[in-house]
Amino acid sequence: MRTGQAERPLLLELWLCAGLAATVCCGLLWLWRMWRSSSPLPTTLCAPLGSPADLSAACDMSKQKAVDLTKLGVGRAIAVLTSGGDAQGMNAAVRAAVRVGIYSGAKVFFVHEGYQGLVDGGDNIRPATWESVSMMLQLGGTVIGSARCQDFREREGRTKAAYNLVKLGITNLCVIGGDGSLTGANQFRTEWSDLLADLVKAGKISAEEGHRSSYLNIVGMVGSIDNDFCGTDMTIGTDSALHRIMEVVDAITTTAQSHQRTFVLEVMGRHCGYLALVTALSCGADWVFIPEMPPEEDWENHLCRRLAETRTRGSRLNVIIVAEGAIDRSGKPITSEQIKRLVVKRLGYDTRVTILGHVQRGGTPSAFDRILGSRMGVEAVMALLEATPDTPASVVSLSGNQAVRLPLMECVQVTKDVTRAMAEGRFEDAIKLRGRSFENNWNTYKMLAHVHPPESKQFNAETAFNIGIVNVGAPCSGMNAAVRSTVRIGLVQGHNMFAVYDGFEGLATGKIEPIKWTDVGGWTGKGGSMLGTKRVLPGSMMEDISVGISKFNIHALVIIGGFEAYTGALEMVAARERYEELCIPLVVIPATVSNNIPGSDFSIGADTALNTITTTCDRIKQSAAGTKRRVFIVETMGGYCGYLATMAGLASGADAAYIYEDHFTIHDLEVNVQHLVEKMKTTVKRGLILRNEKCNSNYTTDFIFSLYSEEGRGIFDCRKNVLGHMQQGGTPTPFDRNFGTKMGAKSVLWLTDKLRECYRHGRVFANTPDSACVLGMRKRALLFQPLADLKAQTDFEHRIPKDQWWLKLRPILKILAKYQISLDTTERASLEHIIHQRGKSH
């Protein structure tokens, strides 16, 4: 059974959201994490030439006496600064760091204008309060300012910065920025003792002050839209930048089709082609230029031939994506204007250039970046509070669906290794050094773009198989991207691909047609289901389905959908005993806004729905900008699964999120009302409550609205909103497009191997448990998991998995909303390290 390394959600994403469940132990989330004792991190962490990175998880779990975490920071001071280029999501990180620091009892300070503010001191370093970070989540950039500081590069400047920190009693520094900013922070920490000695010698601080500030703790969070830092799958701001880029690409596509134009789009990325590569995957671009992998010699002819072939197949446009740092094999820059001149001269196409520039840094942060920033802010503060004088400067990172801490300078060093590999012309190594995820993105792009469409190919009856694709359940954004990838990779593998329309019903009634390369052109950016989908299960139609499979000689099936797809596949596997035609390999690709499929931490479509809810909540809160003391009750979809309500609560700064999995009583509702009453006494005059649609059959949205209205009478008024099916609509987010594309590709490659394994004596026969699987992301890897193994993990009555990783994130929501909750635990974990092992291969 094939497995795959974790892919960057544009989530991971993760989504995390992210995916950030590893932060908590025993359901208590953030503080004192249990680190992984087994599975290694993916090679996102970058290795030296010729060897993928191998992480040794230092999981020395030692039992600690339970401590009161609300007093853990008493007597300590933390400074938070943002430095270098700004990135969407930085404000979420600042907000979380401030609030968790205050929660722990520490004093927290803003450092305005980055390192320049640290050097200048005075009003640039100010105390932070709980209310001072309110209404920051939805803002782009960084509200505390950022600057590229030359003074801090000199020892004199760092001495001034040390003086300013010592005088305020600050010995913990949280830095949000790129590798340059984090390297500067580490140098500051390394010199700290010498700087204090100089200050004491000069009489600027007393010996006692020097003793109280004898060491400086540094923790970094990577904020960079380029995603150019080794050690993390996703940096703060990258997902939002992709949102800005795809908004432009979608808009340009419509005008390009109208005039049959070729568009050359230049995106940021001087040293890293991540934005360009994922954009190309997400929009189905004809070509992408990235610095890690310059085009081969004679690329000009290859490019023009590709563009002409696309037009010959009936396309009315061409899209070329260029990273600003794109180079050729000799290291010379490849510019957008150079490409335009080439296309106009060779092909005569009407060609336009669009350079996106700083628009990629602007705008509202995506839901992913808000949750990522919040999670990293929490983790950074806890790393500071746990640090000792011997703890090296660390950086908080994301690996697949897990949060990790890594030594800062190890990550900086391997990031430099990538740049060195490109400078020396070792481009294959540069791709590998970027990590397994980046490499998989590149390989998927090559499979989809660097091939001749095989429609005219003579198929070999001995190796070509017929693969059917069906969508099942409610439609969601990203389904079409998965179908497109499945079809095209299947054709590249030499198979005949068949579209099954209208779900299992179409399989039973024979709504099955061959689907070709050009049939799925432009599908990545389309919402809903182009194949049509229904919730009908196959149980009552099993005989007709077996007839349909036999009639069209279907050898394997890709089922893309939600819980109905999962249960329907289980029914088909159970019916294998009665119908031999069902003894074929099948794979389920989770695609549902509810994110409730066992075997996968993320589902296609959930990220788009989450962003829709988050954006709507932003607008709802903004509508009360001129009206004080108003509370909004918002109902989300998800069935019994509270994923959307919980994650949207984190992303929008909700005061509470009611879900089925986290049982609540009338007493809890009373506590929440009283909490809002107290909140209205502060400078923050708005409240937001999210409710999952099936969280409780008695405490309905109307009931909660009435309760809040009555109990808050004279203090605040209420409004309610039921978001409904708008959560299932819209164009897919970059994460869902990319996730769907890679899931489709991986499923076909797995089916190809499985079909060859099951092909005997001129026929396919597959009835082993591992021939019917769910493809899902589990923590740090994409895994094919037998359906039979997942049954025990499923609550069929409520259509949810019995164990859901995101429940461990709920304490963050409560803490950031200023609830006093118990988080005592007895587990503690230590830092993970990157171990370079030459000659070892995975």
Rosetta blueprint (number, residue, H / E / L):
1 M L
2 R L
3 T E
4 G E
5 Q E
6 A L
7 E L
8 R L
9 P L
10 L L
11 L L
12 L L
13 E L
14 L L
15 W H
16 L H
17 C H
18 A L
19 G L
20 L L
21 A H
22 A H
23 T H
24 V L
25 C L
26 C L
27 G L
28 L L
29 L L
30 W L
31 L L
32 W L
33 R L
34 M L
35 W L
36 R L
37 S L
38 S L
39 S L
40 P L
41 L L
42 P L
43 T H
44 T H
45 L H
46 C L
47 A L
48 P L
49 L L
50 G L
51 S L
52 P L
53 A L
54 D E
55 L E
56 S E
57 A L
58 A L
59 C L
60 D L
61 M L
62 S L
63 K L
64 Q L
65 K L
66 A L
67 V L
68 D L
69 L H
70 T H
71 K H
72 L L
73 G L
74 V L
75 G L
76 R L
77 A E
78 I E
79 A E
80 V E
81 L E
82 T E
83 S L
84 G L
85 G L
86 D L
87 A L
88 Q L
89 G L
90 M H
91 N H
92 A H
93 A H
94 V H
95 R H
96 A H
97 A H
98 V H
99 R H
100 V H
101 G H
102 I H
103 Y H
104 S L
105 G L
106 A L
107 K E
108 V E
109 F E
110 F E
111 V E
112 H L
113 E L
114 G H
115 Y H
116 Q H
117 G H
118 L H
119 V H
120 D H
121 G L
122 G H
123 D H
124 N H
125 I E
126 R E
127 P E
128 A L
129 T L
130 W L
131 E H
132 S H
133 V H
134 S L
135 M L
136 M L
137 L L
138 Q L
139 L L
140 G L
141 G L
142 T L
143 V L
144 I L
145 G L
146 S L
147 A L
148 R L
149 C L
150 Q L
151 D H
152 F H
153 R H
154 E L
155 R H
156 E H
157 G H
158 R H
159 T H
160 K H
161 A H
162 A H
163 Y H
164 N H
165 L H
166 V H
167 K H
168 L L
169 G L
170 I L
171 T L
172 N E
173 L E
174 C E
175 V E
176 I E
177 G E
178 G L
179 D H
180 G H
181 S H
182 L H
183 T H
184 G H
185 A H
186 N H
187 Q H
188 F H
189 R H
190 T H
191 E H
192 W H
193 S H
194 D H
195 L H
196 L H
197 A H
198 D H
199 L H
200 V H
201 K H
202 A L
203 G L
204 K L
205 I L
206 S L
207 A H
208 E H
209 E H
210 G H
211 H H
212 R H
213 S L
214 S L
215 Y L
216 L L
217 N E
218 I E
219 V E
220 G E
221 M E
222 V E
223 G E
224 S L
225 I L
226 D L
227 N L
228 D L
229 F L
230 C L
231 G L
232 T L
233 D L
234 M L
235 T L
236 I E
237 G L
238 T H
239 D H
240 S H
241 A H
242 L H
243 H H
244 R H
245 I H
246 M H
247 E H
248 V H
249 V H
250 D H
251 A H
252 I H
253 T H
254 T H
255 T H
256 A H
257 Q H
258 S H
259 H H
260 Q L
261 R L
262 T E
263 F E
264 V E
265 L E
266 E E
267 V E
268 M L
269 G L
270 R L
271 H L
272 C L
273 G L
274 Y H
275 L H
276 A H
277 L H
278 V H
279 T H
280 A H
281 L H
282 S H
283 C H
284 G L
285 A L
286 D L
287 W E
288 V E
289 F E
290 I E
291 P L
292 E L
293 M E
294 P L
295 P L
296 E L
297 E L
298 D L
299 W H
300 E H
301 N H
302 H H
303 L H
304 C H
305 R H
306 R H
307 L H
308 A H
309 E H
310 T H
311 R H
312 T H
313 R L
314 G L
315 S L
316 R L
317 L L
318 N E
319 V E
320 I E
321 I E
322 V E
323 A E
324 E L
325 G L
326 A L
327 I E
328 D L
329 R L
330 S L
331 G L
332 K L
333 P E
334 I L
335 T L
336 S H
337 E H
338 Q H
339 I H
340 K H
341 R H
342 L H
343 V H
344 V H
345 K H
346 R H
347 L H
348 G L
349 Y L
350 D L
351 T E
352 R E
353 V E
354 T E
355 I E
356 L L
357 G H
358 H H
359 V H
360 Q H
361 R L
362 G L
363 G L
364 T L
365 P L
366 S L
367 A H
368 F H
369 D H
370 R H
371 I H
372 L H
373 G H
374 S H
375 R H
376 M H
377 G H
378 V H
379 E H
380 A H
381 V H
382 M H
383 A H
384 L H
385 L H
386 E H
387 A L
388 T L
389 P L
390 D L
391 T L
392 P L
393 A L
394 S E
395 V E
396 V E
397 S E
398 L E
399 S E
400 G L
401 N L
402 Q E
403 A E
404 V E
405 R E
406 L E
407 P E
408 L H
409 M H
410 E H
411 C H
412 V H
413 Q H
414 V H
415 T H
416 K H
417 D H
418 V H
419 T H
420 R H
421 A H
422 M H
423 A H
424 E L
425 G L
426 R L
427 F H
428 E H
429 D H
430 A H
431 I H
432 K H
433 L H
434 R H
435 G L
436 R H
437 S H
438 F H
439 E H
440 N H
441 N H
442 W H
443 N H
444 T H
445 Y H
446 K H
447 M H
448 L H
449 A H
450 H L
451 V L
452 H L
453 P L
454 P L
455 E L
456 S L
457 K L
458 Q L
459 F L
460 N L
461 A L
462 E L
463 T L
464 A L
465 F L
466 N E
467 I E
468 G E
469 I E
470 V E
471 N E
472 V E
473 G L
474 A L
475 P L
476 C L
477 S L
478 G L
479 M H
480 N H
481 A H
482 A H
483 V H
484 R H
485 S H
486 T H
487 V H
488 R H
489 I H
490 G H
491 L H
492 V H
493 Q L
494 G L
495 H L
496 N E
497 M E
498 F E
499 A E
500 V E
501 Y L
502 D L
503 G H
504 F H
505 E H
506 G H
507 L H
508 A H
509 T H
510 G L
511 K L
512 I E
513 E E
514 P E
515 I L
516 K L
517 W L
518 T H
519 D H
520 V H
521 G L
522 G L
523 W L
524 T L
525 G L
526 K L
527 G L
528 G L
529 S L
530 M L
531 L L
532 G L
533 T L
534 K E
535 R L
536 V L
537 L L
538 P L
539 G H
540 S H
541 M H
542 M H
543 E H
544 D H
545 I H
546 S H
547 V H
548 G H
549 I H
550 S H
551 K H
552 F L
553 N L
554 I L
555 H L
556 A E
557 L E
558 V E
559 I E
560 I E
561 G E
562 G L
563 F H
564 E H
565 A H
566 Y H
567 T H
568 G H
569 A H
570 L H
571 E H
572 M H
573 V H
574 A H
575 A H
576 R H
577 E H
578 R L
579 Y L
580 E H
581 E H
582 L H
583 C L
584 I L
585 P L
586 L E
587 V E
588 V E
589 I E
590 P E
591 A E
592 T L
593 V L
594 S L
595 N L
596 N L
597 I L
598 P L
599 G L
600 S L
601 D L
602 F L
603 S L
604 I E
605 G L
606 A H
607 D H
608 T H
609 A H
610 L H
611 N H
612 T H
613 I H
614 T H
615 T H
616 T H
617 C H
618 D H
619 R H
620 I H
621 K H
622 Q H
623 S L
624 A L
625 A L
626 G L
627 T L
628 K L
629 R L
630 R E
631 V E
632 F E
633 I E
634 V E
635 E E
636 T E
637 M L
638 G L
639 G L
640 Y L
641 C L
642 G L
643 Y H
644 L H
645 A H
646 T H
647 M H
648 A H
649 G H
650 L H
651 A H
652 S H
653 G L
654 A L
655 D L
656 A E
657 A E
658 Y E
659 I L
660 Y L
661 E L
662 D L
663 H L
664 F L
665 T L
666 I H
667 H H
668 D H
669 L H
670 E H
671 V H
672 N H
673 V H
674 Q H
675 H H
676 L H
677 V H
678 E H
679 K H
680 M L
681 K L
682 T L
683 T L
684 V L
685 K L
686 R E
687 G E
688 L E
689 I E
690 L E
691 R E
692 N E
693 E L
694 K L
695 C L
696 N L
697 S L
698 N L
699 Y L
700 T L
701 T H
702 D H
703 F H
704 I H
705 F H
706 S H
707 L H
708 Y H
709 S H
710 E H
711 E H
712 G L
713 R L
714 G L
715 I L
716 F L
717 D E
718 C E
719 R E
720 K E
721 N E
722 V E
723 L L
724 G H
725 H H
726 M H
727 Q H
728 Q H
729 G L
730 G L
731 T L
732 P L
733 T L
734 P H
735 F H
736 D H
737 R H
738 N H
739 F H
740 G H
741 T H
742 K H
743 M H
744 G H
745 A H
746 K H
747 S H
748 V H
749 L H
750 W H
751 L H
752 T H
753 D H
754 K H
755 L H
756 R H
757 E H
758 C H
759 Y E
760 R E
761 H L
762 G L
763 R E
764 V E
765 F L
766 A L
767 N L
768 T L
769 P H
770 D H
771 S H
772 A E
773 C E
774 V E
775 L E
776 G E
777 M E
778 R E
779 K L
780 R L
781 A E
782 L E
783 L E
784 F E
785 Q E
786 P E
787 L H
788 A H
789 D H
790 L H
791 K H
792 A H
793 Q H
794 T E
795 D E
796 F L
797 E L
798 H L
799 R L
800 I E
801 P E
802 K L
803 D L
804 Q L
805 W H
806 W H
807 L H
808 K H
809 L H
810 R H
811 P H
812 I H
813 L H
814 K H
815 I H
816 L H
817 A L
818 K L
819 Y L
820 Q L
821 I L
822 S L
823 L L
824 D L
825 T L
826 T L
827 E L
828 R L
829 A L
830 S L
831 L L
832 E L
833 H E
834 I E
835 I E
836 H L
837 Q L
838 R L
839 G L
840 K L
841 S L
842 H L
